[in-house]
């Protein structure tokens, strides 16, 4: 007997869980189980009531609603089996409402009928979510309307149709009916409790997650704010340092220009003043180039362009350049190449030179007596070029070593005030070395005795390993290109909004034998070239001008079929600006400031390369 009861229990549980998946405690599964349970009650209950009514002599035609209720109960179970849970819920709402009307239909103003209407309202609220709110509103309206409508029908003596009042029903039937209704309502209460617990748990979990995220974000904001304050302070210091470094050469340039304008100086003084102006101008360009390189580095747009370089000639050029600076301070200086260094190396010569000039320049700048030396070696095992830069300068305080390679900072403010500098050289050199597959570090430093920096970069080299020692040149003189008469008989159109630039370029051109016409903007250039397109051998076009800039003017010229060389001339020195200009139809690109030899050579080249 016990086994049969257990078996029936399992079958019952399996039946009411039809269509549910997962835990029965899940609110959605509870609604499915409730729908199946309601169907079972509807089938058993309606058939029981139909049987009882038939024993009282009620005509079968009056019991059609009982059979229809049982039929709907069977359908909703079928829809749950098929996975159509929304349709099953709709049929459940219909079954509960129909059960309420059955009670009113046969027994008049039935207490259980009212309870079933309330149960239908509760089920509609629980079973239909926000996505089915139209269905929910419909069934709530139907259930609410059922109660006053049944009252009116009772008042008009239309119900009950059998003239059989519930007070005449057997006590056992009333108790059974009440128990069924009570079970339905209690089941709905359990579903509501489950939903509340689930949503409360989810809300607590979400609150906990939100609190964790707020804590994390707050901590991140604190760190970011701290970094921003430090970065802002460092950049403010950098701006102050840079302003100082810019004003120093500017003061010299403006001061000696003023002296030259007033006159009354000897020929030797004239030459000296011009030399000071030239050196100060180059110093300004170096500062601007450092800032540009740093911005490229931070934007990750600095590119490494490798090419095959004669190592002996490359290091000899650097030695000749830096020897002049060392000589001014009476310092001994030399670059030593070990015999293992290949005769040719595949490297970016511009960036390697920039690193070495920065390191050697710093060593010379901070060393007051003694020597500066550079030892170049090669590791064939790791394919690395090694450079050790040694000086007998003041050394570097251990407290400032950790910020030595940071942008916008210098090791010692007192040394910066004494020797100048923006604090960008080492930071740029450090990042360039990393870009070239190597490293830069302070290897040794002793206060009062000097420092040793070690540079290491990846290189590709030829298999020619013979090496000629560097030749000493006491008076190095760089060869200058011969530009006199290079543009003789050539007509050049210069387009620039700056009258000073137009005058300077025209004087450069005329000194080389060229004939120059000048215009202030792209519109004036178009008017001139439209009248006589073949007149000029080349056009020098500034990129940024009022009324019409160089880009627009060149675009229009090329659309006309103008094929003469157009050279872009701009104060922008960024690689992307050059690439943009070449894509826009320019034949070549020159960045300001430009030397006479560079300008004349470039114009001569583009004219010679005409198709």
Phi, psi and omega in degrees: 000316180296322179294320180295319179297320179295321180295318178296322178299316179297318179296320180296313180299317179299322182293310184290341179267009180301126179092345179273145177229138181093201185288137176296342180283347178295133183305320181293319177294326178295323178294319178298315179298318178299319179299314179296319179296320178296321178298317180298315179298318181298317181293308183294314184295314182294322179291323177295315179296320179299319179295317181297319181293324180293327178290338178270003177086017178287137182294142180301330181297333179285343185262014180300325180294328178295316179292323179295322177299316179296322180295316178297322177300318177295321180295318183293327175296319178300318181293326175294319177300319181281353179088008178270073189290328179295316179296322178298320178294321178298315179294327177295316177300320178296317181298315182295316178297320180293324177296321178297317180292326176301317179297316179292325185294319185262332188240006178074222182286084184268132176300317179295329177297316177298317179299322179292324174298317177297320178297321179296320178296313181298317180298318180298322179293319184280325191274334184249121183275194183295334180283341179244035186293334177292319177295317180300314180298321181298311184288325176298317179298316180298316182292318179295319180295331183299324185291306178293329180294318178294324177298316181295317179297324177291319180295327180275004179065025176276324175249151354283151185291338183266001185056032183241111184271153183297336179293341180272353182286151176300148182300322181298323179291318179297317180297316180299315180298317180294320179298319180298313180297319180297319179299319179299313182293318179297320177300319178296321178296320177297319178298315179298317179298318179297316178300315181298315179298319181296311182293326177293318177296317179297320180296318178297317179298317179295320178297319179297316178297318180297318178297318178298315180295321178297318178297315180298313181295321178298317179295318178297318179296320178299314180295317180297320179296320179297316178296320181296320179296316179296316180296320180295319178296317180295318181289326176298318177296320178298317180298318178296316178297315181296318178302318178297316182292327178288319183291329181299305177292328178297321177300316179295316182298308182296321181294313182284333172296319178298318178296319180296324179291326181284334179074191179081031180234160182281171179296322179293320178296320178302315180294320180296316181298317179297321178297319178296318179298319180295314180296319180294323178294318178295326178295320177299316180297321179298318180297314180298317180297322178298317180295318178297316180296322179296318179296322176297318182296316181293329179272002180058039181244005179280125185254149176256121181245102184275148174207164181283125187233137172286111188296320181297313180294322182298309182286334176293320177299318180294320180297318180296320181293312185282338178297327178297318179293318180295323182295325179297334180254009179058041177256145172282138181214138174200156173246125181251126176255127175285158184291343180285344182294125181299154180291332178227137179232148180259104191206166172275103186294325181297313183285323176295319177296320180300317180296311183294320179296321177298311184293313180292322179299318177297316181301316180292319184297320185267354180263123183265335178205158180105232186210162171230130181225153178232124178251118180256127178224176183219135176254106181290334180294316183255002181055050182239139170265128184245137177226124176250120180254113185245139177222168177248038183279199187285349184080172185238129180298132180303332182292337184253002182295323185295336180253015185296324185257015178274144176295152175067018180223156175229160184295315188221118182297326180294320177292324179298317180294328181283317187252347181082180178118152182264349182082019181260336189304309183291322179297316178295316181298318179300312182289325177295319178299318177296319179299329182267018175078024183225213183203163175221130180212156173276108187280315181217151172196131178229131181300123179085354183242339178122183184220160176228118173259142179239123179252137179222128178222154175283141175220158168249138187225160175280171181268009175273109187255003178290145184219132178265132180301152178295137178269131180284140178225105185292329181231072183293133178228121180280139180289136179252142179293143180279111185249352180298125177075006184295330181252022182300130179081004181261140176257126183237135174255122180255123181241109182203139182281348179268117179298327179295317178296319179299318180295316181298312182295319179297322178292320175302312183295314182296325179295339179258009175094004182273159174255131189236134166244150186231140176227153188266346180200173184295326181296315178297322179296319179297318179299319181291313184287335178294324181288320184216081186299328186266010186289320189258141178282334179200157178236131173257118190239118173292147183277320183251111180216153176288166179070300175210123182276176184294326180298311182294317181297317180293321178301316180293317180299315181293329177291336175282349184091016180291121188249358180289155181298136174236118183259122177288137182229112189215153174280350175284129180247011181283146182299320182295330178291321177295315180297321178297317180296317181293326176290336185271004175111359178284149182277329182202179186217132175233133177258145179276147354283158182230142178277162181298316182295320179295317181296310183295318180297318181293317179296318179297321180295313183292330177290317180294333183271007179298143179292000000 
